[in-house]
Every structure is written in C-alpha cells, then in structure tokens.
Amino acid sequence: MKNRLKALRAEQNWTQAELAAELQVSRQTVNAIEKGKFDPSLPLAFKIARLFDLPIETIFDDDGK
Amino acid sequence: MRDATDKPNEYEARERKNTLSWLFWVFAYAISLVLSSVILTQLPAPKLLLGISALLITAGFGIAAFVAFTRLLKGLDERLQKIWLESLAITFGVLWIAFGCLVILHRADINHIDAPEMGLLSLLAGLGFTVGAIRTIR
C-alpha cells in the first residue's frame, strides 16, 4: 500500500523520531510505513489521519485493490 | 493539525523498561536454575525439602520471566509485535521438529538426550528466532 506519510511529515518539518513520539510507535515503524514495507493497522492509520487532519484515503492508497 | 512537538516517546521508554524487566527475570531464572542444579548435585541425600524449595524458587522466577515477557510483547508497537510473533512461531516450529528428531534418536539408542543436546536446542532456538526476524523485517 502506497502512502504520503513522508511528504506530509516533510511539510511539517518533523523528523521520524518526532512523528514516532506523536504516534507512540518506534522510529523504525514510521520508517517502515513510509517505505511501504509495513501497512499500519486501522487504528494506527486513523491516528495518523487525525494527526495530519486529513481523511485516511488521502494519505493511504491501496493501489485500487 | 498540531505543531511540531518535543513530546518524549513514552512508547520507547516503556519498551526499554519492559525489556530490562524481562532480561532481569530471565537472568534471575538462569542463576536460580544453575545454583539449584549445582547445590542439589553436591548435597547428600535426603534432598526432598531442599529440592522442593529449589523447585519453587526457580519456578517462581520462571513465572516472573514469563509474565515480564508477556508484558513486553503486549507493549510492543504493532510492527514489532508482528516481527516477534512470527519469529517465535518459527522458533517454536524449529524446536518442535528438532525435539522430535532427538526423541527418535534417543529411542533408537543412536544418541541420548543430555546437556549437549539441550545446548543444541538453545542454539537452534536462537537461530530460528534470528532467521524469523530477518525474514519478517525484509
């Protein structure tokens, strides 16, 4: 699943560690999500959406699956 | 949208604390197991009371280590939980197969299960966990 997390984080000038602290996950998990190596659960995806004040579907794209 | 924050990562602090707690109880369990084995083999019979005491103490440390490990697993973030659980599943599978093979070798009088075989099982467990973790992370 593709996502815009890296771009959104860059817009806020946040580091991965800062975003990880906001989401209460490890920095490595933020990195894995950004690289598309790990798809977050629905609760974590909602947390990310709330943090950036955006709908989930504008952050995550399931490639039309 | 929130501003950038200096919020400390409580998750990482909690993970560190849970890991240290687990390591402490595993260490206590290992020490208790070794000391109990050494003391019980050195002492003359009867060993019933001392044996039961050693068993209760060691089992107590084992339970504490198990509880600490459960807490550690529950406290991990979802990605790490996935990595740990898949690694543990592979470790369990490896140990299951290896133990079955050792039992057959033991029954066939080819090789008897003793300390080196238990050491081999520990080594296989470590290897299985490492392979599982690498496989899941990639």
Backbone of each chain as ProteinMPNN parsed JSONL, in Angstrom:
{"seq_chain_A": "MKNRLKALRAEQNWTQAELAAELQVSRQTVNAIEKGKFDPSLPLAFKIARLFDLPIETIFDDDGK", "coords_chain_A": {"N_chain_A": [[0.846, -1.199, 0.0], [0.577, 2.164, -0.939], [1.674, 5.349, 0.395], [1.452, 8.784, 1.63], [2.979, 9.596, 3.691], [5.666, 10.348, 4.192], [5.972, 12.693, 2.705], [4.042, 14.309, 3.916], [5.046, 14.484, 6.471], [7.426, 15.789, 5.957], [6.443, 18.252, 5.136], [5.683, 19.314, 7.529], [8.071, 19.616, 8.742], [8.987, 17.654, 10.463], [10.864, 15.2, 12.206], [11.472, 11.66, 11.779], [11.58, 10.548, 14.29], [10.205, 12.398, 15.854], [7.642, 12.221, 14.77], [7.163, 9.565, 15.377], [7.061, 9.728, 18.157], [4.727, 11.218, 18.455], [2.873, 9.407, 17.488], [3.257, 7.33, 19.162], [4.822, 5.039, 18.578], [7.64, 3.031, 17.432], [10.578, 4.601, 15.992], [11.549, 3.178, 13.867], [9.295, 1.896, 12.966], [7.802, 3.99, 11.88], [9.523, 4.62, 9.775], [9.377, 2.187, 8.329], [6.687, 2.236, 7.543], [6.641, 4.529, 5.946], [8.282, 3.714, 3.847], [6.723, 1.818, 2.74], [6.962, -0.755, 3.563], [5.6, -1.779, 5.638], [2.239, -2.109, 6.455], [0.092, -0.067, 8.235], [-2.133, -0.786, 11.027], [-5.73, -0.39, 11.165], [-6.52, 1.278, 13.412], [-4.054, 2.651, 13.854], [-3.701, 3.89, 11.399], [-5.879, 5.63, 11.428], [-5.092, 7.231, 13.533], [-2.874, 8.476, 12.445], [-4.128, 9.879, 10.393], [-5.76, 11.604, 11.866], [-3.805, 13.072, 13.155], [-2.616, 14.524, 11.067], [-4.802, 15.802, 10.244], [-6.38, 14.949, 8.087], [-8.361, 13.085, 5.676], [-8.281, 9.497, 5.765], [-8.047, 8.214, 3.252], [-6.717, 10.047, 1.713], [-4.188, 9.912, 2.526], [-3.353, 7.252, 2.525], [-3.107, 4.85, -0.07], [-4.572, 2.214, -1.676], [-3.759, 1.159, -4.088], [-5.848, 0.706, -5.823], [-6.865, -1.79, -5.18]], "CA_chain_A": [[0.0, 0.0, 0.0], [1.357, 3.409, -1.01], [1.188, 6.408, 1.291], [2.094, 10.093, 1.509], [3.419, 9.956, 5.042], [6.956, 11.02, 4.16], [5.743, 14.057, 2.207], [3.297, 15.05, 4.948], [5.984, 14.727, 7.584], [8.374, 16.805, 5.484], [5.719, 19.539, 5.148], [5.643, 19.775, 8.925], [9.469, 19.648, 9.235], [9.129, 16.72, 11.576], [11.74, 14.054, 11.995], [10.766, 10.386, 12.004], [11.503, 10.342, 15.747], [9.123, 13.256, 16.371], [6.37, 11.624, 14.345], [7.014, 8.328, 16.159], [6.642, 10.12, 19.51], [3.319, 11.617, 18.366], [2.044, 8.219, 17.242], [3.605, 6.338, 20.191], [5.398, 3.823, 17.993], [9.086, 3.198, 17.313], [11.006, 5.346, 14.798], [11.691, 2.181, 12.799], [7.956, 1.616, 12.43], [7.489, 5.124, 10.986], [10.358, 4.406, 8.588], [8.827, 1.052, 7.563], [5.416, 2.67, 6.923], [6.988, 5.468, 4.866], [8.861, 2.963, 2.722], [5.725, 0.862, 2.247], [7.313, -2.129, 3.97], [4.65, -2.212, 6.662], [0.944, -1.433, 6.403], [-0.398, 0.102, 9.609], [-3.49, -1.261, 11.328], [-6.746, 0.661, 11.01], [-6.401, 2.292, 14.478], [-2.866, 3.49, 13.654], [-3.97, 4.724, 10.219], [-6.775, 6.703, 11.885], [-4.284, 8.122, 14.39], [-2.063, 9.273, 11.509], [-5.054, 10.792, 9.701], [-6.161, 12.646, 12.832], [-2.639, 13.914, 13.426], [-2.429, 15.443, 9.944], [-6.109, 16.404, 9.983], [-6.736, 14.6, 6.699], [-9.033, 11.778, 5.577], [-7.347, 8.363, 5.584], [-7.823, 7.877, 1.841], [-5.789, 10.996, 1.074], [-2.823, 9.558, 2.991], [-3.063, 5.877, 2.096], [-3.71, 4.446, -1.343], [-4.418, 0.751, -1.762], [-3.451, 0.827, -5.491], [-7.077, 0.262, -6.499], [-7.195, -3.193, -4.858]], "C_chain_A": [[0.884, 1.252, 0.0], [0.81, 4.414, 0.012], [2.006, 7.687, 1.115], [2.711, 10.535, 2.83], [4.721, 10.753, 5.035], [6.792, 12.489, 3.73], [5.034, 14.897, 3.263], [4.197, 15.391, 6.127], [6.967, 15.83, 7.206], [7.727, 18.193, 5.492], [5.71, 20.148, 6.55], [7.04, 19.952, 9.53], [9.655, 18.769, 10.47], [10.14, 15.648, 11.208], [10.908, 12.783, 12.195], [10.569, 10.146, 13.5], [10.371, 11.167, 16.345], [7.755, 12.683, 16.006], [6.093, 10.344, 15.152], [6.527, 8.643, 17.575], [5.171, 10.53, 19.515], [2.408, 10.399, 18.263], [2.232, 7.138, 18.307], [3.943, 4.974, 19.578], [6.907, 4.038, 17.907], [9.409, 3.968, 16.029], [11.104, 4.396, 13.6], [10.343, 1.852, 12.158], [7.52, 2.74, 11.487], [8.251, 4.952, 9.673], [9.785, 3.295, 7.699], [7.521, 1.435, 6.872], [5.724, 3.586, 5.735], [7.509, 4.736, 3.629], [7.893, 1.932, 2.14], [6.04, -0.576, 2.599], [6.334, -2.678, 5.001], [3.365, -1.401, 6.532], [0.397, -1.298, 7.819], [-1.797, -0.481, 9.783], [-4.453, -0.089, 11.151], [-6.652, 1.695, 12.148], [-5.191, 3.217, 14.277], [-3.053, 4.409, 12.446], [-4.89, 5.888, 10.59], [-6.0, 7.726, 12.726], [-3.449, 9.061, 13.505], [-2.961, 10.315, 10.816], [-5.477, 11.947, 10.614], [-5.021, 13.62, 13.076], [-2.436, 14.951, 12.317], [-3.743, 16.124, 9.529], [-6.553, 16.181, 8.528], [-7.529, 13.29, 6.7], [-8.013, 10.671, 5.266], [-7.013, 8.141, 4.108], [-6.927, 8.874, 1.116], [-4.347, 10.725, 1.508], [-2.422, 8.192, 2.45], [-3.812, 5.546, 0.807], [-3.469, 2.944, -1.514], [-4.166, 0.279, -3.189], [-4.659, 0.264, -6.225], [-7.453, -1.17, -6.214], [-8.583, -3.283, -4.251]], "O_chain_A": [[1.801, 1.39, 0.81], [-0.345, 4.339, 0.43], [3.092, 7.679, 0.536], [2.934, 11.726, 3.048], [4.864, 11.72, 5.783], [7.391, 13.394, 4.311], [5.382, 16.058, 3.479], [4.101, 16.475, 6.702], [7.299, 16.692, 8.02], [8.378, 19.187, 5.814], [5.727, 21.369, 6.707], [7.18, 20.38, 10.675], [10.392, 19.114, 11.394], [10.252, 15.246, 10.051], [9.791, 12.829, 12.71], [9.544, 9.618, 13.929], [9.658, 10.7, 17.234], [6.835, 12.664, 16.823], [4.961, 10.075, 15.552], [5.691, 7.927, 18.127], [4.445, 10.23, 20.463], [1.33, 10.352, 18.856], [1.481, 6.163, 18.361], [3.436, 3.93, 19.989], [7.401, 5.107, 18.266], [8.61, 3.985, 15.093], [10.784, 4.765, 12.47], [10.262, 1.568, 10.963], [6.943, 2.484, 10.43], [7.686, 5.12, 8.592], [9.715, 3.439, 6.479], [7.27, 1.011, 5.743], [5.145, 3.44, 4.658], [7.198, 5.113, 2.499], [8.213, 1.255, 1.163], [5.474, -1.506, 2.025], [6.25, -3.888, 5.211], [3.393, -0.171, 6.503], [0.252, -2.295, 8.527], [-2.543, -0.647, 8.818], [-4.033, 1.059, 11.006], [-6.7, 2.893, 11.869], [-5.289, 4.423, 14.502], [-2.621, 5.561, 12.461], [-4.697, 7.008, 10.115], [-6.235, 8.931, 12.632], [-3.333, 10.258, 13.771], [-2.587, 11.48, 10.679], [-5.542, 13.102, 10.194], [-5.229, 14.828, 13.189], [-2.124, 16.11, 12.591], [-3.778, 16.915, 8.587], [-7.028, 17.093, 7.85], [-7.389, 12.479, 7.615], [-7.013, 10.903, 4.587], [-5.858, 7.912, 3.751], [-6.431, 8.586, 0.027], [-3.404, 11.254, 0.919], [-1.301, 7.998, 1.978], [-4.974, 5.907, 0.624], [-2.332, 2.471, -1.498], [-4.346, -0.904, -3.475], [-4.519, -0.553, -7.136], [-8.283, -1.734, -6.928], [-9.04, -4.375, -3.914]]}, "seq_chain_B": "MRDATDKPNEYEARERKNTLSWLFWVFAYAISLVLSSVILTQLPAPKLLLGISALLITAGFGIAAFVAFTRLLKGLDERLQKIWLESLAITFGVLWIAFGCLVILHRADINHIDAPEMGLLSLLAGLGFTVGAIRTIR", "coords_chain_B": {"N_chain_B": [[-4.303, 20.639, 12.585], [-1.499, 19.587, 14.479], [1.267, 21.367, 16.074], [4.834, 20.96, 15.549], [6.448, 18.894, 17.891], [7.977, 18.486, 21.158], [7.444, 16.265, 22.408], [8.116, 13.543, 24.51], [9.038, 10.211, 23.54], [7.078, 8.097, 24.854], [6.469, 5.512, 24.366], [8.875, 4.285, 23.536], [10.383, 4.513, 25.861], [8.867, 2.943, 27.563], [9.078, 0.483, 26.294], [11.81, 0.007, 26.586], [11.964, -0.202, 29.365], [10.323, -2.441, 29.838], [11.795, -4.384, 28.462], [14.175, -4.453, 29.923], [13.179, -5.33, 32.366], [12.261, -7.882, 31.671], [14.719, -9.086, 30.91], [16.033, -9.015, 33.365], [14.5, -10.825, 34.947], [14.806, -13.171, 33.461], [17.523, -13.542, 33.728], [17.674, -13.876, 36.509], [16.22, -16.231, 36.699], [17.853, -18.012, 35.257], [20.189, -17.987, 36.817], [19.153, -19.001, 39.201], [18.387, -21.541, 38.351], [20.855, -22.704, 37.637], [22.283, -22.527, 40.079], [20.605, -24.07, 41.738], [20.826, -26.583, 40.497], [23.577, -27.127, 40.818], [23.915, -27.016, 43.644], [22.11, -29.016, 44.464], [23.244, -31.308, 43.334], [25.594, -31.494, 44.7], [24.945, -31.912, 47.341], [24.362, -34.338, 49.949], [21.946, -37.071, 50.141], [19.025, -36.926, 52.339], [17.201, -35.097, 49.867], [14.786, -33.986, 49.61], [13.321, -31.787, 50.835], [14.963, -29.586, 50.281], [15.096, -29.834, 47.539], [12.419, -29.402, 46.779], [12.176, -26.777, 47.665], [14.053, -25.487, 46.01], [12.878, -25.99, 43.578], [10.455, -24.539, 43.805], [11.401, -21.912, 44.084], [12.841, -21.544, 41.686], [10.802, -22.015, 39.821], [9.185, -19.882, 40.478], [10.746, -17.67, 39.678], [10.778, -18.305, 36.986], [8.075, -18.017, 36.293], [7.821, -15.285, 36.776], [9.529, -14.32, 34.788], [8.16, -15.166, 32.546], [5.764, -13.701, 32.778], [6.818, -11.123, 32.578], [7.762, -11.248, 29.981], [5.404, -11.558, 28.519], [4.253, -9.099, 29.091], [6.113, -7.471, 27.837], [5.765, -8.222, 25.14], [3.077, -7.434, 24.732], [3.335, -4.736, 25.018], [4.763, -3.86, 22.838], [5.007, -2.041, 19.696], [2.751, -2.327, 16.857], [4.125, -3.267, 14.568], [6.525, -4.346, 15.554], [5.425, -6.278, 17.197], [4.382, -8.01, 15.293], [6.745, -8.872, 14.062], [8.045, -10.143, 16.241], [6.146, -12.132, 16.942], [5.968, -13.702, 14.614], [8.592, -14.554, 14.451], [8.787, -15.988, 16.834], [6.99, -18.009, 16.236], [8.348, -19.378, 14.205], [10.6, -20.17, 15.651], [9.393, -21.88, 17.508], [8.449, -23.889, 15.801], [10.88, -24.876, 14.761], [12.06, -25.854, 17.106], [10.203, -27.803, 17.82], [10.386, -29.668, 15.704], [13.132, -30.351, 15.912], [13.251, -31.383, 18.526], [11.578, -33.581, 18.281], [13.092, -35.129, 16.491], [15.323, -35.626, 18.108], [14.153, -37.176, 20.112], [13.462, -39.484, 18.675], [16.033, -40.348, 17.915], [16.996, -40.864, 20.456], [15.297, -42.917, 21.348], [16.027, -44.856, 19.546], [18.447, -45.509, 20.421], [20.634, -44.252, 19.316], [21.592, -41.719, 19.862], [21.738, -40.188, 22.985], [19.576, -38.044, 24.863], [20.987, -35.334, 26.382], [22.973, -32.907, 28.188], [24.527, -31.633, 26.002], [22.741, -31.892, 23.866], [20.593, -30.405, 24.742], [21.787, -27.955, 24.744], [22.175, -27.697, 22.024], [19.522, -27.445, 21.22], [18.94, -24.936, 22.327], [20.639, -23.366, 20.819], [19.555, -23.767, 18.269], [17.087, -22.605, 18.724], [17.771, -19.905, 19.044], [18.845, -19.445, 16.524], [16.639, -19.959, 14.888], [14.933, -17.9, 15.732], [16.374, -15.645, 14.933], [16.493, -15.993, 12.141], [13.751, -15.887, 11.615], [13.158, -13.248, 12.412], [14.707, -11.718, 10.612], [13.579, -12.528, 8.212], [10.967, -11.531, 8.487], [11.358, -8.768, 8.764], [12.435, -8.005, 6.314]], "CA_chain_B": [[-3.03, 19.924, 12.644], [-0.696, 20.024, 15.618], [2.617, 21.857, 15.803], [5.912, 20.008, 15.87], [6.426, 18.761, 19.345], [9.116, 17.878, 21.85], [6.838, 15.189, 23.201], [9.002, 12.379, 24.607], [8.418, 8.985, 23.071], [6.798, 7.243, 26.024], [6.471, 4.13, 23.891], [10.249, 3.747, 23.554], [10.786, 4.392, 27.273], [8.147, 1.781, 28.119], [9.664, -0.715, 25.681], [13.119, -0.197, 27.225], [11.704, -0.655, 30.736], [9.81, -3.816, 29.771], [12.889, -5.267, 28.028], [15.092, -4.615, 31.065], [12.483, -6.147, 33.361], [12.282, -9.269, 31.165], [16.095, -9.594, 30.999], [16.336, -9.221, 34.781], [13.863, -12.053, 35.432], [15.429, -14.302, 32.76], [18.828, -13.716, 34.377], [17.405, -14.445, 37.84], [15.786, -17.614, 36.48], [19.026, -18.799, 34.84], [21.055, -18.125, 38.002], [18.46, -19.897, 40.132], [18.432, -22.893, 37.771], [22.236, -23.201, 37.734], [22.607, -22.721, 41.504], [19.827, -25.214, 42.243], [21.413, -27.818, 39.96], [24.898, -27.344, 41.44], [23.734, -27.317, 45.078], [21.42, -30.306, 44.643], [24.117, -32.437, 42.987], [26.682, -31.559, 45.693], [24.451, -32.298, 48.668], [23.982, -35.753, 50.125], [20.513, -37.312, 50.365], [17.805, -36.683, 51.551], [17.172, -33.77, 49.251], [13.394, -33.668, 49.295], [12.921, -30.427, 51.242], [15.77, -28.624, 49.51], [14.689, -29.977, 46.137], [11.12, -28.728, 46.606], [12.437, -25.332, 47.813], [14.727, -25.027, 44.779], [11.879, -26.037, 42.511], [9.503, -23.439, 43.977], [12.096, -20.641, 43.816], [13.13, -21.477, 40.244], [9.521, -21.866, 39.115], [8.737, -18.5, 40.738], [11.49, -16.799, 38.749], [10.32, -18.637, 35.633], [6.758, -17.383, 36.098], [8.066, -13.831, 36.679], [10.11, -14.068, 33.458], [7.073, -15.372, 31.579], [4.851, -12.545, 32.884], [7.544, -9.963, 32.035], [7.83, -11.419, 28.525], [4.054, -11.28, 28.013], [4.088, -7.646, 29.175], [6.973, -6.9, 26.789], [5.101, -8.452, 23.849], [1.866, -6.62, 24.652], [3.71, -3.318, 24.97], [5.449, -3.513, 21.583], [4.112, -1.479, 18.681], [2.177, -3.402, 16.04], [5.116, -3.849, 13.639], [7.422, -5.208, 16.336], [4.639, -7.445, 17.638], [4.312, -8.918, 14.147], [8.079, -9.471, 13.902], [8.287, -11.067, 17.357], [5.248, -13.292, 16.902], [6.359, -14.594, 13.507], [9.878, -15.159, 14.833], [8.504, -17.002, 17.863], [6.333, -19.141, 15.565], [9.405, -20.139, 13.527], [11.398, -20.788, 16.72], [8.595, -22.984, 18.046], [8.458, -24.938, 14.782], [12.235, -25.462, 14.714], [12.249, -26.65, 18.335], [9.276, -28.931, 17.736], [10.979, -30.662, 14.79], [14.423, -30.803, 16.458], [12.991, -32.222, 19.7], [11.04, -34.854, 17.757], [14.235, -35.887, 15.944], [16.144, -36.089, 19.241], [13.421, -38.259, 20.791], [13.602, -40.687, 17.835], [17.43, -40.798, 18.065], [17.113, -41.388, 21.82], [14.583, -44.206, 21.388], [16.758, -45.821, 18.697], [19.766, -45.679, 21.066], [21.692, -43.69, 18.463], [22.143, -40.596, 20.615], [20.879, -39.94, 24.138], [19.35, -36.619, 25.149], [21.726, -34.882, 27.56], [23.279, -31.47, 28.162], [24.87, -31.082, 24.675], [21.539, -31.839, 23.016], [19.805, -29.253, 25.215], [22.53, -26.792, 24.228], [21.871, -27.625, 20.585], [18.16, -26.914, 21.1], [19.018, -23.492, 22.601], [21.281, -22.767, 19.64], [18.556, -23.795, 17.193], [16.052, -21.615, 19.063], [18.345, -18.597, 18.714], [18.979, -19.378, 15.061], [15.269, -19.865, 14.36], [14.404, -16.567, 16.022], [17.096, -14.681, 14.085], [16.013, -16.175, 10.756], [12.372, -15.384, 11.594], [13.165, -11.779, 12.497], [15.244, -11.186, 9.342], [12.579, -12.826, 7.182], [9.805, -10.652, 8.658], [11.764, -7.37, 8.572], [12.717, -7.739, 4.884]], "C_chain_B": [[-2.169, 20.453, 13.793], [0.655, 20.555, 15.185], [3.625, 20.757, 16.084], [6.105, 20.006, 17.379], [7.73, 18.175, 19.893], [8.634, 16.724, 22.719], [7.788, 13.997, 23.285], [8.281, 11.126, 24.124], [8.253, 8.017, 24.244], [6.824, 5.779, 25.622], [7.868, 3.525, 24.017], [10.756, 3.568, 24.98], [10.145, 3.155, 27.91], [8.736, 0.475, 27.585], [11.005, -1.05, 26.345], [12.931, -0.775, 28.633], [11.237, -2.114, 30.748], [10.9, -4.806, 29.372], [13.838, -5.526, 29.19], [14.472, -5.506, 32.139], [12.525, -7.623, 32.947], [13.68, -9.871, 31.308], [16.477, -9.886, 32.446], [15.77, -10.561, 35.267], [14.43, -13.295, 34.735], [16.782, -14.607, 33.399], [18.65, -14.373, 35.751], [17.019, -15.92, 37.716], [16.987, -18.504, 36.15], [19.952, -19.047, 36.034], [20.449, -19.133, 38.978], [18.545, -21.349, 39.662], [19.828, -23.505, 37.936], [22.588, -23.497, 39.19], [21.879, -23.93, 42.082], [20.448, -26.522, 41.782], [22.727, -28.139, 40.657], [24.731, -27.769, 42.896], [23.124, -28.706, 45.261], [22.311, -31.499, 44.275], [25.25, -32.594, 44.017], [26.209, -32.111, 47.041], [24.14, -33.788, 48.757], [22.472, -35.872, 50.331], [20.24, -37.234, 51.876], [17.741, -35.243, 51.045], [15.745, -33.27, 49.028], [13.025, -32.219, 49.6], [13.657, -29.375, 50.412], [15.371, -28.641, 48.031], [13.384, -29.245, 45.858], [11.31, -27.21, 46.711], [13.048, -24.777, 46.538], [13.737, -24.98, 43.624], [10.925, -24.847, 42.597], [10.146, -22.098, 43.628], [12.324, -20.477, 42.308], [11.842, -21.283, 39.434], [8.984, -20.443, 39.29], [9.427, -17.514, 39.803], [11.04, -17.038, 37.304], [8.989, -17.976, 35.322], [6.93, -15.866, 35.94], [8.62, -13.471, 35.299], [9.035, -14.182, 32.383], [6.115, -14.178, 31.564], [5.514, -11.304, 32.27], [7.605, -10.032, 30.509], [6.476, -11.104, 27.87], [3.813, -9.768, 27.995], [4.904, -6.959, 28.069], [6.292, -7.022, 25.423], [3.884, -7.554, 23.661], [2.202, -5.145, 24.466], [4.377, -2.893, 23.669], [4.485, -2.851, 20.604], [3.754, -2.586, 17.685], [3.173, -4.055, 15.079], [6.051, -4.802, 14.383], [6.701, -6.449, 16.854], [4.586, -8.49, 16.529], [5.65, -9.644, 13.978], [8.325, -10.521, 14.982], [7.422, -12.313, 17.244], [5.619, -14.252, 15.776], [7.684, -15.29, 13.81], [9.671, -16.261, 15.865], [7.845, -18.234, 17.237], [7.381, -20.016, 14.869], [10.276, -20.862, 14.561], [10.687, -22.032, 17.268], [8.614, -24.172, 17.077], [9.793, -25.669, 14.727], [12.449, -26.365, 15.928], [11.397, -27.912, 18.313], [9.908, -30.048, 16.9], [12.262, -31.249, 15.389], [14.207, -31.743, 17.651], [12.457, -33.588, 19.272], [12.16, -35.74, 17.226], [15.086, -36.459, 17.085], [15.479, -37.249, 19.976], [13.574, -39.564, 20.006], [15.023, -41.249, 17.96], [17.653, -41.438, 19.431], [16.487, -42.782, 21.921], [15.342, -45.282, 20.601], [18.16, -46.1, 19.257], [20.924, -45.199, 20.176], [22.387, -42.56, 19.203], [21.199, -40.283, 21.766], [20.791, -38.445, 24.438], [20.038, -36.263, 26.46], [22.036, -33.395, 27.393], [23.659, -30.932, 26.77], [23.661, -30.939, 23.755], [20.651, -30.658, 23.425], [20.458, -27.958, 24.738], [22.236, -26.567, 22.754], [20.477, -27.046, 20.355], [18.148, -25.402, 21.328], [19.591, -22.763, 21.392], [20.292, -22.683, 18.474], [17.455, -22.77, 17.434], [16.538, -20.213, 18.683], [18.422, -18.386, 17.212], [17.602, -19.196, 14.405], [14.698, -18.48, 14.553], [15.055, -15.523, 15.109], [16.602, -14.761, 12.644], [14.596, -15.61, 10.617], [12.32, -13.869, 11.577], [13.63, -11.172, 11.176], [14.206, -11.352, 8.23], [11.396, -11.854, 7.283], [10.157, -9.195, 8.374], [11.922, -7.051, 7.087], [11.471, -7.561, 4.035]], "O_chain_B": [[-2.134, 21.659, 14.034], [1.14, 20.254, 14.094], [3.329, 19.767, 16.754], [5.934, 21.03, 18.04], [8.469, 17.478, 19.198], [9.323, 16.275, 23.635], [8.226, 13.486, 22.254], [7.066, 10.997, 24.28], [9.149, 7.241, 24.575], [7.156, 4.909, 26.427], [8.037, 2.417, 24.527], [11.465, 2.608, 25.283], [10.774, 2.427, 28.678], [8.875, -0.505, 28.316], [11.303, -2.21, 26.628], [13.632, -1.701, 29.04], [11.694, -2.917, 31.561], [10.937, -5.93, 29.873], [14.258, -6.659, 29.423], [15.155, -6.333, 32.744], [12.79, -8.5, 33.769], [13.833, -11.005, 31.761], [17.156, -10.873, 32.73], [16.471, -11.336, 35.917], [14.525, -14.357, 35.35], [17.146, -15.767, 33.589], [19.376, -15.301, 36.108], [17.437, -16.751, 38.523], [17.124, -19.603, 36.687], [20.436, -20.16, 36.239], [21.142, -20.0, 39.51], [18.746, -22.264, 40.461], [19.968, -24.666, 38.321], [23.118, -24.562, 39.509], [22.463, -24.718, 42.825], [20.585, -27.461, 42.566], [22.969, -29.283, 41.042], [25.324, -28.755, 43.334], [23.567, -29.478, 46.11], [22.154, -32.582, 44.839], [25.797, -33.685, 44.185], [26.989, -32.706, 47.785], [23.717, -34.414, 47.785], [21.803, -34.891, 50.656], [21.171, -37.463, 52.649], [18.173, -34.307, 51.718], [15.524, -32.266, 48.351], [12.49, -31.511, 48.747], [13.065, -28.417, 49.914], [15.319, -27.603, 47.372], [13.247, -28.559, 44.845], [10.701, -26.447, 45.961], [12.625, -23.735, 46.038], [13.752, -24.061, 42.806], [10.62, -24.219, 41.584], [9.536, -21.255, 42.969], [12.043, -19.426, 41.732], [11.799, -20.494, 38.491], [8.402, -19.873, 38.368], [8.789, -16.641, 39.215], [10.936, -16.105, 36.508], [8.789, -17.441, 34.231], [6.286, -15.24, 35.099], [8.24, -12.459, 34.711], [9.002, -13.398, 31.434], [5.706, -13.703, 30.504], [4.877, -10.537, 31.548], [7.511, -9.01, 29.829], [6.412, -10.473, 26.815], [3.257, -9.221, 27.042], [4.448, -5.998, 27.45], [6.245, -6.064, 24.651], [3.675, -6.986, 22.589], [1.45, -4.399, 23.838], [4.542, -1.699, 23.419], [3.277, -3.077, 20.675], [4.376, -3.648, 17.674], [3.081, -5.251, 14.804], [6.334, -5.907, 13.921], [7.284, -7.53, 16.939], [4.724, -9.688, 16.776], [5.692, -10.858, 13.779], [8.754, -11.638, 14.692], [7.911, -13.427, 17.428], [5.589, -15.469, 15.956], [7.878, -16.458, 13.472], [10.287, -17.323, 15.791], [8.107, -19.363, 17.653], [7.312, -21.243, 14.933], [10.643, -22.021, 14.371], [11.297, -23.083, 17.463], [8.775, -25.319, 17.494], [9.849, -26.897, 14.657], [12.947, -27.484, 15.807], [11.843, -28.973, 18.749], [9.962, -31.205, 17.317], [12.467, -32.463, 15.382], [14.884, -32.763, 17.778], [12.835, -34.617, 19.831], [12.181, -36.946, 17.475], [15.513, -37.613, 17.041], [16.149, -38.186, 20.41], [13.788, -40.624, 20.594], [15.209, -42.459, 18.093], [18.39, -42.415, 19.561], [17.069, -43.699, 22.5], [15.302, -46.462, 20.946], [18.95, -46.826, 18.653], [22.048, -45.69, 20.283], [23.613, -42.45, 19.179], [19.995, -40.128, 21.558], [21.756, -37.695, 24.297], [19.719, -36.814, 27.513], [21.437, -32.714, 26.562], [23.166, -29.873, 26.383], [23.567, -29.994, 22.972], [20.041, -30.001, 22.581], [19.778, -26.996, 24.379], [22.072, -25.438, 22.29], [20.263, -26.264, 19.429], [17.449, -24.668, 20.631], [19.11, -21.702, 20.993], [20.204, -21.666, 17.786], [16.95, -22.147, 16.5], [15.802, -19.436, 18.076], [18.113, -17.312, 16.696], [17.434, -18.387, 13.493], [14.055, -17.936, 13.655], [14.382, -14.637, 14.582], [16.328, -13.743, 12.009], [14.278, -14.943, 9.633], [11.545, -13.271, 10.831], [13.023, -10.225, 10.676], [13.984, -10.45, 7.422], [10.882, -11.404, 6.259], [9.348, -8.462, 7.805], [11.582, -5.952, 6.648], [11.572, -7.335, 2.829]]}, "name": "protein", "num_of_chains": 2, "seq": "MKNRLKALRAEQNWTQAELAAELQVSRQTVNAIEKGKFDPSLPLAFKIARLFDLPIETIFDDDGKMRDATDKPNEYEARERKNTLSWLFWVFAYAISLVLSSVILTQLPAPKLLLGISALLITAGFGIAAFVAFTRLLKGLDERLQKIWLESLAITFGVLWIAFGCLVILHRADINHIDAPEMGLLSLLAGLGFTVGAIRTIR"}
